[in-house]
Amino acid sequence: PPKMVMISGAPARGNADFPPEAVQHFHEKPVPSHDGHARSNHSSRSIHIQQPRK
């Protein structure tokens, strides 16, 4: 049998420590509730930032 690995006094079981559903939920990126592009589309004019000339 393979040697048992202890981490902080608890046996490490590899992939059996966490169910696949929990790992998948942890890695999923949250979807934003507000669309960031919707705010900038209300103005038809382009944004012009004035910068100092040389």
mmCIF entry with sequence, helices, sheets and N, C-alpha, C, O atoms, coordinates in Angstrom:
data_MODEL
# 
_entry.id   MODEL 
# 
_entity.id                         1 
_entity.type                       polymer 
_entity.pdbx_number_of_molecules   1 
# 
_entity_poly.entity_id                      1 
_entity_poly.type                           'polypeptide(L)' 
_entity_poly.nstd_linkage                   no 
_entity_poly.nstd_monomer                   no 
_entity_poly.pdbx_seq_one_letter_code       PPKMVMISGAPARGNADFPPEAVQHFHEKPVPSHDGHARSNHSSRSIHIQQPRK 
_entity_poly.pdbx_seq_one_letter_code_can   PPKMVMISGAPARGNADFPPEAVQHFHEKPVPSHDGHARSNHSSRSIHIQQPRK 
_entity_poly.pdbx_strand_id                 A 
# 
loop_
_entity_poly_seq.entity_id 
_entity_poly_seq.num 
_entity_poly_seq.mon_id 
_entity_poly_seq.hetero 
1 1  PRO n 
1 2  PRO n 
1 3  LYS n 
1 4  MET n 
1 5  VAL n 
1 6  MET n 
1 7  ILE n 
1 8  SER n 
1 9  GLY n 
1 10 ALA n 
1 11 PRO n 
1 12 ALA n 
1 13 ARG n 
1 14 GLY n 
1 15 ASN n 
1 16 ALA n 
1 17 ASP n 
1 18 PHE n 
1 19 PRO n 
1 20 PRO n 
1 21 GLU n 
1 22 ALA n 
1 23 VAL n 
1 24 GLN n 
1 25 HIS n 
1 26 PHE n 
1 27 HIS n 
1 28 GLU n 
1 29 LYS n 
1 30 PRO n 
1 31 VAL n 
1 32 PRO n 
1 33 SER n 
1 34 HIS n 
1 35 ASP n 
1 36 GLY n 
1 37 HIS n 
1 38 ALA n 
1 39 ARG n 
1 40 SER n 
1 41 ASN n 
1 42 HIS n 
1 43 SER n 
1 44 SER n 
1 45 ARG n 
1 46 SER n 
1 47 ILE n 
1 48 HIS n 
1 49 ILE n 
1 50 GLN n 
1 51 GLN n 
1 52 PRO n 
1 53 ARG n 
1 54 LYS n 
# 
_struct_asym.id          A 
_struct_asym.entity_id   1 
# 
loop_
_struct_conf.conf_type_id 
_struct_conf.id 
_struct_conf.pdbx_PDB_helix_id 
_struct_conf.beg_label_comp_id 
_struct_conf.beg_label_asym_id 
_struct_conf.beg_label_seq_id 
_struct_conf.pdbx_beg_PDB_ins_code 
_struct_conf.end_label_comp_id 
_struct_conf.end_label_asym_id 
_struct_conf.end_label_seq_id 
_struct_conf.pdbx_end_PDB_ins_code 
_struct_conf.beg_auth_comp_id 
_struct_conf.beg_auth_asym_id 
_struct_conf.beg_auth_seq_id 
_struct_conf.end_auth_comp_id 
_struct_conf.end_auth_asym_id 
_struct_conf.end_auth_seq_id 
_struct_conf.pdbx_PDB_helix_class 
_struct_conf.details 
_struct_conf.pdbx_PDB_helix_length 
HELX_P HELX_P1 AA1 GLY A 14 ? ASP A 17 ? GLY A 14 ASP A 17 5 ? 4 
HELX_P HELX_P2 AA2 PRO A 20 ? HIS A 27 ? PRO A 20 HIS A 27 1 ? 8 
HELX_P HELX_P3 AA3 GLY A 36 ? SER A 40 ? GLY A 36 SER A 40 1 ? 5 
# 
_struct_conf_type.id          HELX_P 
_struct_conf_type.criteria    ? 
_struct_conf_type.reference   ? 
# 
_struct_sheet.id               AA1 
_struct_sheet.type             ? 
_struct_sheet.number_strands   2 
_struct_sheet.details          ? 
# 
_struct_sheet_order.sheet_id     AA1 
_struct_sheet_order.range_id_1   1 
_struct_sheet_order.range_id_2   2 
_struct_sheet_order.offset       ? 
_struct_sheet_order.sense        anti-parallel 
# 
loop_
_struct_sheet_range.sheet_id 
_struct_sheet_range.id 
_struct_sheet_range.beg_label_comp_id 
_struct_sheet_range.beg_label_asym_id 
_struct_sheet_range.beg_label_seq_id 
_struct_sheet_range.pdbx_beg_PDB_ins_code 
_struct_sheet_range.end_label_comp_id 
_struct_sheet_range.end_label_asym_id 
_struct_sheet_range.end_label_seq_id 
_struct_sheet_range.pdbx_end_PDB_ins_code 
_struct_sheet_range.beg_auth_comp_id 
_struct_sheet_range.beg_auth_asym_id 
_struct_sheet_range.beg_auth_seq_id 
_struct_sheet_range.end_auth_comp_id 
_struct_sheet_range.end_auth_asym_id 
_struct_sheet_range.end_auth_seq_id 
AA1 1 MET A 6  ? ILE A 7  ? MET A 6  ILE A 7  
AA1 2 ALA A 10 ? PRO A 11 ? ALA A 10 PRO A 11 
# 
loop_
_atom_site.group_PDB 
_atom_site.id 
_atom_site.type_symbol 
_atom_site.label_atom_id 
_atom_site.label_alt_id 
_atom_site.label_comp_id 
_atom_site.label_asym_id 
_atom_site.label_entity_id 
_atom_site.label_seq_id 
_atom_site.pdbx_PDB_ins_code 
_atom_site.Cartn_x 
_atom_site.Cartn_y 
_atom_site.Cartn_z 
_atom_site.occupancy 
_atom_site.B_iso_or_equiv 
_atom_site.pdbx_formal_charge 
_atom_site.auth_seq_id 
_atom_site.auth_comp_id 
_atom_site.auth_asym_id 
_atom_site.auth_atom_id 
_atom_site.pdbx_PDB_model_num 
ATOM 1   N N  . PRO A 1 1  ? 0.829   -1.200 0.000   1.00 0.00 ? 1  PRO A N  1 
ATOM 2   C CA . PRO A 1 1  ? 0.000   0.000  0.000   1.00 0.00 ? 1  PRO A CA 1 
ATOM 3   C C  . PRO A 1 1  ? 0.869   1.258  0.000   1.00 0.00 ? 1  PRO A C  1 
ATOM 4   O O  . PRO A 1 1  ? 1.970   1.247  0.551   1.00 0.00 ? 1  PRO A O  1 
ATOM 5   N N  . PRO A 1 2  ? 0.382   2.349  -0.617  1.00 0.00 ? 2  PRO A N  1 
ATOM 6   C CA . PRO A 1 2  ? 1.164   3.587  -0.639  1.00 0.00 ? 2  PRO A CA 1 
ATOM 7   C C  . PRO A 1 2  ? 1.254   4.204  0.750   1.00 0.00 ? 2  PRO A C  1 
ATOM 8   O O  . PRO A 1 2  ? 0.377   4.012  1.592   1.00 0.00 ? 2  PRO A O  1 
ATOM 9   N N  . LYS A 1 3  ? 2.323   4.941  0.968   1.00 0.00 ? 3  LYS A N  1 
ATOM 10  C CA . LYS A 1 3  ? 2.537   5.569  2.267   1.00 0.00 ? 3  LYS A CA 1 
ATOM 11  C C  . LYS A 1 3  ? 1.498   6.661  2.490   1.00 0.00 ? 3  LYS A C  1 
ATOM 12  O O  . LYS A 1 3  ? 1.221   7.459  1.595   1.00 0.00 ? 3  LYS A O  1 
ATOM 13  N N  . MET A 1 4  ? 0.923   6.689  3.700   1.00 0.00 ? 4  MET A N  1 
ATOM 14  C CA . MET A 1 4  ? -0.114  7.665  4.012   1.00 0.00 ? 4  MET A CA 1 
ATOM 15  C C  . MET A 1 4  ? 0.531   9.004  4.345   1.00 0.00 ? 4  MET A C  1 
ATOM 16  O O  . MET A 1 4  ? 1.470   9.062  5.138   1.00 0.00 ? 4  MET A O  1 
ATOM 17  N N  . VAL A 1 5  ? 0.034   10.071 3.745   1.00 0.00 ? 5  VAL A N  1 
ATOM 18  C CA . VAL A 1 5  ? 0.571   11.404 3.966   1.00 0.00 ? 5  VAL A CA 1 
ATOM 19  C C  . VAL A 1 5  ? -0.302  12.105 4.997   1.00 0.00 ? 5  VAL A C  1 
ATOM 20  O O  . VAL A 1 5  ? -1.528  12.117 4.888   1.00 0.00 ? 5  VAL A O  1 
ATOM 21  N N  . MET A 1 6  ? 0.349   12.688 6.000   1.00 0.00 ? 6  MET A N  1 
ATOM 22  C CA . MET A 1 6  ? -0.376  13.420 7.037   1.00 0.00 ? 6  MET A CA 1 
ATOM 23  C C  . MET A 1 6  ? -0.153  14.914 6.835   1.00 0.00 ? 6  MET A C  1 
ATOM 24  O O  . MET A 1 6  ? 0.987   15.366 6.720   1.00 0.00 ? 6  MET A O  1 
ATOM 25  N N  . ILE A 1 7  ? -1.234  15.675 6.793   1.00 0.00 ? 7  ILE A N  1 
ATOM 26  C CA . ILE A 1 7  ? -1.167  17.130 6.692   1.00 0.00 ? 7  ILE A CA 1 
ATOM 27  C C  . ILE A 1 7  ? -1.876  17.701 7.911   1.00 0.00 ? 7  ILE A C  1 
ATOM 28  O O  . ILE A 1 7  ? -3.084  17.528 8.075   1.00 0.00 ? 7  ILE A O  1 
ATOM 29  N N  . SER A 1 8  ? -1.125  18.377 8.756   1.00 0.00 ? 8  SER A N  1 
ATOM 30  C CA . SER A 1 8  ? -1.640  18.965 10.000  1.00 0.00 ? 8  SER A CA 1 
ATOM 31  C C  . SER A 1 8  ? -2.337  17.923 10.863  1.00 0.00 ? 8  SER A C  1 
ATOM 32  O O  . SER A 1 8  ? -3.331  18.228 11.523  1.00 0.00 ? 8  SER A O  1 
ATOM 33  N N  . GLY A 1 9  ? -1.833  16.713 10.865  1.00 0.00 ? 9  GLY A N  1 
ATOM 34  C CA . GLY A 1 9  ? -2.377  15.660 11.701  1.00 0.00 ? 9  GLY A CA 1 
ATOM 35  C C  . GLY A 1 9  ? -3.546  14.910 11.087  1.00 0.00 ? 9  GLY A C  1 
ATOM 36  O O  . GLY A 1 9  ? -4.050  13.965 11.694  1.00 0.00 ? 9  GLY A O  1 
ATOM 37  N N  . ALA A 1 10 ? -3.991  15.304 9.902   1.00 0.00 ? 10 ALA A N  1 
ATOM 38  C CA . ALA A 1 10 ? -5.107  14.626 9.243   1.00 0.00 ? 10 ALA A CA 1 
ATOM 39  C C  . ALA A 1 10 ? -4.586  13.900 8.009   1.00 0.00 ? 10 ALA A C  1 
ATOM 40  O O  . ALA A 1 10 ? -3.732  14.426 7.296   1.00 0.00 ? 10 ALA A O  1 
ATOM 41  N N  . PRO A 1 11 ? -5.089  12.702 7.750   1.00 0.00 ? 11 PRO A N  1 
ATOM 42  C CA . PRO A 1 11 ? -4.617  11.978 6.558   1.00 0.00 ? 11 PRO A CA 1 
ATOM 43  C C  . PRO A 1 11 ? -5.126  12.644 5.278   1.00 0.00 ? 11 PRO A C  1 
ATOM 44  O O  . PRO A 1 11 ? -6.304  12.984 5.167   1.00 0.00 ? 11 PRO A O  1 
ATOM 45  N N  . ALA A 1 12 ? -4.224  12.823 4.319   1.00 0.00 ? 12 ALA A N  1 
ATOM 46  C CA . ALA A 1 12 ? -4.594  13.396 3.026   1.00 0.00 ? 12 ALA A CA 1 
ATOM 47  C C  . ALA A 1 12 ? -5.043  12.271 2.111   1.00 0.00 ? 12 ALA A C  1 
ATOM 48  O O  . ALA A 1 12 ? -4.315  11.296 1.921   1.00 0.00 ? 12 ALA A O  1 
ATOM 49  N N  . ARG A 1 13 ? -6.225  12.396 1.546   1.00 0.00 ? 13 ARG A N  1 
ATOM 50  C CA . ARG A 1 13 ? -6.772  11.351 0.690   1.00 0.00 ? 13 ARG A CA 1 
ATOM 51  C C  . ARG A 1 13 ? -6.769  11.750 -0.773  1.00 0.00 ? 13 ARG A C  1 
ATOM 52  O O  . ARG A 1 13 ? -7.389  11.074 -1.594  1.00 0.00 ? 13 ARG A O  1 
ATOM 53  N N  . GLY A 1 14 ? -6.086  12.829 -1.119  1.00 0.00 ? 14 GLY A N  1 
ATOM 54  C CA . GLY A 1 14 ? -6.017  13.248 -2.520  1.00 0.00 ? 14 GLY A CA 1 
ATOM 55  C C  . GLY A 1 14 ? -7.322  13.849 -2.992  1.00 0.00 ? 14 GLY A C  1 
ATOM 56  O O  . GLY A 1 14 ? -7.848  14.772 -2.371  1.00 0.00 ? 14 GLY A O  1 
ATOM 57  N N  . ASN A 1 15 ? -7.854  13.321 -4.102  1.00 0.00 ? 15 ASN A N  1 
ATOM 58  C CA . ASN A 1 15 ? -9.086  13.857 -4.679  1.00 0.00 ? 15 ASN A CA 1 
ATOM 59  C C  . ASN A 1 15 ? -10.325 13.491 -3.880  1.00 0.00 ? 15 ASN A C  1 
ATOM 60  O O  . ASN A 1 15 ? -11.389 14.067 -4.107  1.00 0.00 ? 15 ASN A O  1 
ATOM 61  N N  . ALA A 1 16 ? -10.219 12.550 -2.953  1.00 0.00 ? 16 ALA A N  1 
ATOM 62  C CA . ALA A 1 16 ? -11.379 12.142 -2.171  1.00 0.00 ? 16 ALA A CA 1 
ATOM 63  C C  . ALA A 1 16 ? -11.696 13.129 -1.055  1.00 0.00 ? 16 ALA A C  1 
ATOM 64  O O  . ALA A 1 16 ? -12.741 13.014 -0.415  1.00 0.00 ? 16 ALA A O  1 
ATOM 65  N N  . ASP A 1 17 ? -10.805 14.110 -0.806  1.00 0.00 ? 17 ASP A N  1 
ATOM 66  C CA . ASP A 1 17 ? -11.052 15.082 0.259   1.00 0.00 ? 17 ASP A CA 1 
ATOM 67  C C  . ASP A 1 17 ? -12.223 16.001 -0.070  1.00 0.00 ? 17 ASP A C  1 
ATOM 68  O O  . ASP A 1 17 ? -12.968 16.390 0.829   1.00 0.00 ? 17 ASP A O  1 
ATOM 69  N N  . PHE A 1 18 ? -12.395 16.351 -1.329  1.00 0.00 ? 18 PHE A N  1 
ATOM 70  C CA . PHE A 1 18 ? -13.451 17.274 -1.734  1.00 0.00 ? 18 PHE A CA 1 
ATOM 71  C C  . PHE A 1 18 ? -14.254 16.647 -2.869  1.00 0.00 ? 18 PHE A C  1 
ATOM 72  O O  . PHE A 1 18 ? -13.670 16.072 -3.787  1.00 0.00 ? 18 PHE A O  1 
ATOM 73  N N  . PRO A 1 19 ? -15.584 16.747 -2.823  1.00 0.00 ? 19 PRO A N  1 
ATOM 74  C CA . PRO A 1 19 ? -16.383 16.210 -3.933  1.00 0.00 ? 19 PRO A CA 1 
ATOM 75  C C  . PRO A 1 19 ? -16.187 17.047 -5.196  1.00 0.00 ? 19 PRO A C  1 
ATOM 76  O O  . PRO A 1 19 ? -15.920 18.245 -5.100  1.00 0.00 ? 19 PRO A O  1 
ATOM 77  N N  . PRO A 1 20 ? -16.314 16.439 -6.377  1.00 0.00 ? 20 PRO A N  1 
ATOM 78  C CA . PRO A 1 20 ? -16.098 17.182 -7.629  1.00 0.00 ? 20 PRO A CA 1 
ATOM 79  C C  . PRO A 1 20 ? -17.030 18.380 -7.788  1.00 0.00 ? 20 PRO A C  1 
ATOM 80  O O  . PRO A 1 20 ? -16.646 19.377 -8.399  1.00 0.00 ? 20 PRO A O  1 
ATOM 81  N N  . GLU A 1 21 ? -18.261 18.299 -7.244  1.00 0.00 ? 21 GLU A N  1 
ATOM 82  C CA . GLU A 1 21 ? -19.197 19.417 -7.357  1.00 0.00 ? 21 GLU A CA 1 
ATOM 83  C C  . GLU A 1 21 ? -18.686 20.633 -6.595  1.00 0.00 ? 21 GLU A C  1 
ATOM 84  O O  . GLU A 1 21 ? -18.836 21.762 -7.062  1.00 0.00 ? 21 GLU A O  1 
ATOM 85  N N  . ALA A 1 22 ? -18.082 20.415 -5.426  1.00 0.00 ? 22 ALA A N  1 
ATOM 86  C CA . ALA A 1 22 ? -17.569 21.530 -4.635  1.00 0.00 ? 22 ALA A CA 1 
ATOM 87  C C  . ALA A 1 22 ? -16.378 22.182 -5.322  1.00 0.00 ? 22 ALA A C  1 
ATOM 88  O O  . ALA A 1 22 ? -16.244 23.405 -5.295  1.00 0.00 ? 22 ALA A O  1 
ATOM 89  N N  . VAL A 1 23 ? -15.516 21.386 -5.936  1.00 0.00 ? 23 VAL A N  1 
ATOM 90  C CA . VAL A 1 23 ? -14.351 21.933 -6.633  1.00 0.00 ? 23 VAL A CA 1 
ATOM 91  C C  . VAL A 1 23 ? -14.800 22.720 -7.859  1.00 0.00 ? 23 VAL A C  1 
ATOM 92  O O  . VAL A 1 23 ? -14.258 23.789 -8.139  1.00 0.00 ? 23 VAL A O  1 
ATOM 93  N N  . GLN A 1 24 ? -15.785 22.203 -8.594  1.00 0.00 ? 24 GLN A N  1 
ATOM 94  C CA . GLN A 1 24 ? -16.283 22.896 -9.783  1.00 0.00 ? 24 GLN A CA 1 
ATOM 95  C C  . GLN A 1 24 ? -16.929 24.223 -9.388  1.00 0.00 ? 24 GLN A C  1 
ATOM 96  O O  . GLN A 1 24 ? -16.726 25.233 -10.062 1.00 0.00 ? 24 GLN A O  1 
ATOM 97  N N  . HIS A 1 25 ? -17.697 24.227 -8.312  1.00 0.00 ? 25 HIS A N  1 
ATOM 98  C CA . HIS A 1 25 ? -18.341 25.460 -7.860  1.00 0.00 ? 25 HIS A CA 1 
ATOM 99  C C  . HIS A 1 25 ? -17.304 26.482 -7.417  1.00 0.00 ? 25 HIS A C  1 
ATOM 100 O O  . HIS A 1 25 ? -17.491 27.681 -7.627  1.00 0.00 ? 25 HIS A O  1 
ATOM 101 N N  . PHE A 1 26 ? -16.220 26.028 -6.812  1.00 0.00 ? 26 PHE A N  1 
ATOM 102 C CA . PHE A 1 26 ? -15.168 26.935 -6.354  1.00 0.00 ? 26 PHE A CA 1 
ATOM 103 C C  . PHE A 1 26 ? -14.452 27.585 -7.533  1.00 0.00 ? 26 PHE A C  1 
ATOM 104 O O  . PHE A 1 26 ? -14.050 28.745 -7.440  1.00 0.00 ? 26 PHE A O  1 
ATOM 105 N N  . HIS A 1 27 ? -14.285 26.864 -8.641  1.00 0.00 ? 27 HIS A N  1 
ATOM 106 C CA . HIS A 1 27 ? -13.529 27.377 -9.779  1.00 0.00 ? 27 HIS A CA 1 
ATOM 107 C C  . HIS A 1 27 ? -14.378 28.181 -10.764 1.00 0.00 ? 27 HIS A C  1 
ATOM 108 O O  . HIS A 1 27 ? -13.831 28.821 -11.663 1.00 0.00 ? 27 HIS A O  1 
ATOM 109 N N  . GLU A 1 28 ? -15.708 28.160 -10.611 1.00 0.00 ? 28 GLU A N  1 
ATOM 110 C CA . GLU A 1 28 ? -16.562 28.915 -11.524 1.00 0.00 ? 28 GLU A CA 1 
ATOM 111 C C  . GLU A 1 28 ? -16.448 30.406 -11.226 1.00 0.00 ? 28 GLU A C  1 
ATOM 112 O O  . GLU A 1 28 ? -16.453 30.824 -10.068 1.00 0.00 ? 28 GLU A O  1 
ATOM 113 N N  . LYS A 1 29 ? -16.346 31.201 -12.290 1.00 0.00 ? 29 LYS A N  1 
ATOM 114 C CA . LYS A 1 29 ? -16.235 32.644 -12.133 1.00 0.00 ? 29 LYS A CA 1 
ATOM 115 C C  . LYS A 1 29 ? -17.636 33.231 -11.948 1.00 0.00 ? 29 LYS A C  1 
ATOM 116 O O  . LYS A 1 29 ? -18.543 32.881 -12.703 1.00 0.00 ? 29 LYS A O  1 
ATOM 117 N N  . PRO A 1 30 ? -17.836 34.114 -10.965 1.00 0.00 ? 30 PRO A N  1 
ATOM 118 C CA . PRO A 1 30 ? -19.167 34.692 -10.775 1.00 0.00 ? 30 PRO A CA 1 
ATOM 119 C C  . PRO A 1 30 ? -19.546 35.617 -11.935 1.00 0.00 ? 30 PRO A C  1 
ATOM 120 O O  . PRO A 1 30 ? -18.696 36.312 -12.491 1.00 0.00 ? 30 PRO A O  1 
ATOM 121 N N  . VAL A 1 31 ? -20.821 35.613 -12.285 1.00 0.00 ? 31 VAL A N  1 
ATOM 122 C CA . VAL A 1 31 ? -21.326 36.448 -13.370 1.00 0.00 ? 31 VAL A CA 1 
ATOM 123 C C  . VAL A 1 31 ? -21.722 37.804 -12.789 1.00 0.00 ? 31 VAL A C  1 
ATOM 124 O O  . VAL A 1 31 ? -22.437 37.843 -11.788 1.00 0.00 ? 31 VAL A O  1 
ATOM 125 N N  . PRO A 1 32 ? -21.281 38.921 -13.384 1.00 0.00 ? 32 PRO A N  1 
ATOM 126 C CA . PRO A 1 32 ? -21.648 40.232 -12.842 1.00 0.00 ? 32 PRO A CA 1 
ATOM 127 C C  . PRO A 1 32 ? -23.148 40.480 -12.972 1.00 0.00 ? 32 PRO A C  1 
ATOM 128 O O  . PRO A 1 32 ? -23.762 40.100 -13.969 1.00 0.00 ? 32 PRO A O  1 
ATOM 129 N N  . SER A 1 33 ? -23.734 41.117 -11.963 1.00 0.00 ? 33 SER A N  1 
ATOM 130 C CA . SER A 1 33 ? -25.166 41.385 -11.990 1.00 0.00 ? 33 SER A CA 1 
ATOM 131 C C  . SER A 1 33 ? -25.492 42.610 -12.831 1.00 0.00 ? 33 SER A C  1 
ATOM 132 O O  . SER A 1 33 ? -26.608 42.727 -13.337 1.00 0.00 ? 33 SER A O  1 
ATOM 133 N N  . HIS A 1 34 ? -24.537 43.529 -12.991 1.00 0.00 ? 34 HIS A N  1 
ATOM 134 C CA . HIS A 1 34 ? -24.731 44.714 -13.815 1.00 0.00 ? 34 HIS A CA 1 
ATOM 135 C C  . HIS A 1 34 ? -23.789 44.659 -15.007 1.00 0.00 ? 34 HIS A C  1 
ATOM 136 O O  . HIS A 1 34 ? -22.626 44.277 -14.873 1.00 0.00 ? 34 HIS A O  1 
ATOM 137 N N  . ASP A 1 35 ? -24.292 45.038 -16.165 1.00 0.00 ? 35 ASP A N  1 
ATOM 138 C CA . ASP A 1 35 ? -23.463 45.073 -17.357 1.00 0.00 ? 35 ASP A CA 1 
ATOM 139 C C  . ASP A 1 35 ? -22.674 46.373 -17.359 1.00 0.00 ? 35 ASP A C  1 
ATOM 140 O O  . ASP A 1 35 ? -23.273 47.448 -17.370 1.00 0.00 ? 35 ASP A O  1 
ATOM 141 N N  . GLY A 1 36 ? -21.369 46.308 -17.348 1.00 0.00 ? 36 GLY A N  1 
ATOM 142 C CA . GLY A 1 36 ? -20.529 47.494 -17.289 1.00 0.00 ? 36 GLY A CA 1 
ATOM 143 C C  . GLY A 1 36 ? -20.574 48.322 -18.547 1.00 0.00 ? 36 GLY A C  1 
ATOM 144 O O  . GLY A 1 36 ? -20.323 49.526 -18.495 1.00 0.00 ? 36 GLY A O  1 
ATOM 145 N N  . HIS A 1 37 ? -20.892 47.706 -19.700 1.00 0.00 ? 37 HIS A N  1 
ATOM 146 C CA . HIS A 1 37 ? -20.916 48.446 -20.957 1.00 0.00 ? 37 HIS A CA 1 
ATOM 147 C C  . HIS A 1 37 ? -22.229 49.195 -21.163 1.00 0.00 ? 37 HIS A C  1 
ATOM 148 O O  . HIS A 1 37 ? -22.302 50.082 -22.013 1.00 0.00 ? 37 HIS A O  1 
ATOM 149 N N  . ALA A 1 38 ? -23.251 48.857 -20.410 1.00 0.00 ? 38 ALA A N  1 
ATOM 150 C CA . ALA A 1 38 ? -24.552 49.490 -20.613 1.00 0.00 ? 38 ALA A CA 1 
ATOM 151 C C  . ALA A 1 38 ? -24.524 50.958 -20.200 1.00 0.00 ? 38 ALA A C  1 
ATOM 152 O O  . ALA A 1 38 ? -25.232 51.778 -20.785 1.00 0.00 ? 38 ALA A O  1 
ATOM 153 N N  . ARG A 1 39 ? -23.719 51.296 -19.204 1.00 0.00 ? 39 ARG A N  1 
ATOM 154 C CA . ARG A 1 39 ? -23.664 52.682 -18.735 1.00 0.00 ? 39 ARG A CA 1 
ATOM 155 C C  . ARG A 1 39 ? -23.017 53.599 -19.762 1.00 0.00 ? 39 ARG A C  1 
ATOM 156 O O  . ARG A 1 39 ? -23.453 54.738 -19.927 1.00 0.00 ? 39 ARG A O  1 
ATOM 157 N N  . SER A 1 40 ? -21.989 53.128 -20.453 1.00 0.00 ? 40 SER A N  1 
ATOM 158 C CA . SER A 1 40 ? -21.258 53.982 -21.377 1.00 0.00 ? 40 SER A CA 1 
ATOM 159 C C  . SER A 1 40 ? -21.968 54.129 -22.718 1.00 0.00 ? 40 SER A C  1 
ATOM 160 O O  . SER A 1 40 ? -21.593 54.998 -23.505 1.00 0.00 ? 40 SER A O  1 
ATOM 161 N N  . ASN A 1 41 ? -22.969 53.321 -23.004 1.00 0.00 ? 41 ASN A N  1 
ATOM 162 C CA . ASN A 1 41 ? -23.643 53.382 -24.295 1.00 0.00 ? 41 ASN A CA 1 
ATOM 163 C C  . ASN A 1 41 ? -24.777 54.398 -24.337 1.00 0.00 ? 41 ASN A C  1 
ATOM 164 O O  . ASN A 1 41 ? -25.370 54.599 -25.397 1.00 0.00 ? 41 ASN A O  1 
ATOM 165 N N  . HIS A 1 42 ? -25.101 55.049 -23.216 1.00 0.00 ? 42 HIS A N  1 
ATOM 166 C CA . HIS A 1 42 ? -26.211 55.991 -23.230 1.00 0.00 ? 42 HIS A CA 1 
ATOM 167 C C  . HIS A 1 42 ? -25.848 57.271 -23.967 1.00 0.00 ? 42 HIS A C  1 
ATOM 168 O O  . HIS A 1 42 ? -26.738 57.975 -24.443 1.00 0.00 ? 42 HIS A O  1 
ATOM 169 N N  . SER A 1 43 ? -24.578 57.585 -24.072 1.00 0.00 ? 43 SER A N  1 
ATOM 170 C CA . SER A 1 43 ? -24.138 58.783 -24.769 1.00 0.00 ? 43 SER A CA 1 
ATOM 171 C C  . SER A 1 43 ? -23.668 58.398 -26.166 1.00 0.00 ? 43 SER A C  1 
ATOM 172 O O  . SER A 1 43 ? -22.878 57.469 -26.329 1.00 0.00 ? 43 SER A O  1 
ATOM 173 N N  . SER A 1 44 ? -24.160 59.119 -27.176 1.00 0.00 ? 44 SER A N  1 
ATOM 174 C CA . SER A 1 44 ? -23.771 58.800 -28.544 1.00 0.00 ? 44 SER A CA 1 
ATOM 175 C C  . SER A 1 44 ? -22.425 59.421 -28.903 1.00 0.00 ? 44 SER A C  1 
ATOM 176 O O  . SER A 1 44 ? -21.769 58.973 -29.843 1.00 0.00 ? 44 SER A O  1 
ATOM 177 N N  . ARG A 1 45 ? -22.002 60.465 -28.151 1.00 0.00 ? 45 ARG A N  1 
ATOM 178 C CA . ARG A 1 45 ? -20.717 61.101 -28.441 1.00 0.00 ? 45 ARG A CA 1 
ATOM 179 C C  . ARG A 1 45 ? -19.581 60.288 -27.839 1.00 0.00 ? 45 ARG A C  1 
ATOM 180 O O  . ARG A 1 45 ? -19.745 59.640 -26.806 1.00 0.00 ? 45 ARG A O  1 
ATOM 181 N N  . SER A 1 46 ? -18.423 60.330 -28.499 1.00 0.00 ? 46 SER A N  1 
ATOM 182 C CA . SER A 1 46 ? -17.273 59.617 -27.965 1.00 0.00 ? 46 SER A CA 1 
ATOM 183 C C  . SER A 1 46 ? -16.671 60.414 -26.812 1.00 0.00 ? 46 SER A C  1 
ATOM 184 O O  . SER A 1 46 ? -16.833 61.631 -26.732 1.00 0.00 ? 46 SER A O  1 
ATOM 185 N N  . ILE A 1 47 ? -15.993 59.729 -25.943 1.00 0.00 ? 47 ILE A N  1 
ATOM 186 C CA . ILE A 1 47 ? -15.375 60.367 -24.785 1.00 0.00 ? 47 ILE A CA 1 
ATOM 187 C C  . ILE A 1 47 ? -14.047 60.966 -25.218 1.00 0.00 ? 47 ILE A C  1 
ATOM 188 O O  . ILE A 1 47 ? -13.206 60.277 -25.794 1.00 0.00 ? 47 ILE A O  1 
ATOM 189 N N  . HIS A 1 48 ? -13.858 62.254 -24.938 1.00 0.00 ? 48 HIS A N  1 
ATOM 190 C CA . HIS A 1 48 ? -12.627 62.945 -25.297 1.00 0.00 ? 48 HIS A CA 1 
ATOM 191 C C  . HIS A 1 48 ? -12.006 63.495 -24.018 1.00 0.00 ? 48 HIS A C  1 
ATOM 192 O O  . HIS A 1 48 ? -12.608 64.324 -23.337 1.00 0.00 ? 48 HIS A O  1 
ATOM 193 N N  . ILE A 1 49 ? -10.810 63.033 -23.698 1.00 0.00 ? 49 ILE A N  1 
ATOM 194 C CA . ILE A 1 49 ? -10.106 63.486 -22.509 1.00 0.00 ? 49 ILE A CA 1 
ATOM 195 C C  . ILE A 1 49 ? -9.094  64.533 -22.933 1.00 0.00 ? 49 ILE A C  1 
ATOM 196 O O  . ILE A 1 49 ? -8.222  64.256 -23.757 1.00 0.00 ? 49 ILE A O  1 
ATOM 197 N N  . GLN A 1 50 ? -9.201  65.739 -22.374 1.00 0.00 ? 50 GLN A N  1 
ATOM 198 C CA . GLN A 1 50 ? -8.265  66.804 -22.717 1.00 0.00 ? 50 GLN A CA 1 
ATOM 199 C C  . GLN A 1 50 ? -6.952  66.573 -21.983 1.00 0.00 ? 50 GLN A C  1 
ATOM 200 O O  . GLN A 1 50 ? -6.929  66.364 -20.770 1.00 0.00 ? 50 GLN A O  1 
ATOM 201 N N  . GLN A 1 51 ? -5.863  66.615 -22.738 1.00 0.00 ? 51 GLN A N  1 
ATOM 202 C CA . GLN A 1 51 ? -4.541  66.435 -22.169 1.00 0.00 ? 51 GLN A CA 1 
ATOM 203 C C  . GLN A 1 51 ? -3.683  67.637 -22.531 1.00 0.00 ? 51 GLN A C  1 
ATOM 204 O O  . GLN A 1 51 ? -3.875  68.238 -23.589 1.00 0.00 ? 51 GLN A O  1 
ATOM 205 N N  . PRO A 1 52 ? -2.749  67.991 -21.676 1.00 0.00 ? 52 PRO A N  1 
ATOM 206 C CA . PRO A 1 52 ? -1.906  69.156 -21.964 1.00 0.00 ? 52 PRO A CA 1 
ATOM 207 C C  . PRO A 1 52 ? -1.025  68.924 -23.190 1.00 0.00 ? 52 PRO A C  1 
ATOM 208 O O  . PRO A 1 52 ? -0.579  67.809 -23.460 1.00 0.00 ? 52 PRO A O  1 
ATOM 209 N N  . ARG A 1 53 ? -0.790  70.010 -23.921 1.00 0.00 ? 53 ARG A N  1 
ATOM 210 C CA . ARG A 1 53 ? 0.075   69.927 -25.097 1.00 0.00 ? 53 ARG A CA 1 
ATOM 211 C C  . ARG A 1 53 ? 1.508   70.174 -24.693 1.00 0.00 ? 53 ARG A C  1 
ATOM 212 O O  . ARG A 1 53 ? 1.791   70.754 -23.645 1.00 0.00 ? 53 ARG A O  1 
ATOM 213 N N  . LYS A 1 54 ? 2.402   69.723 -25.543 1.00 0.00 ? 54 LYS A N  1 
ATOM 214 C CA . LYS A 1 54 ? 3.828   69.937 -25.286 1.00 0.00 ? 54 LYS A CA 1 
ATOM 215 C C  . LYS A 1 54 ? 4.233   71.329 -25.671 1.00 0.00 ? 54 LYS A C  1 
ATOM 216 O O  . LYS A 1 54 ? 5.400   71.694 -25.526 1.00 0.00 ? 54 LYS A O  1 
# 
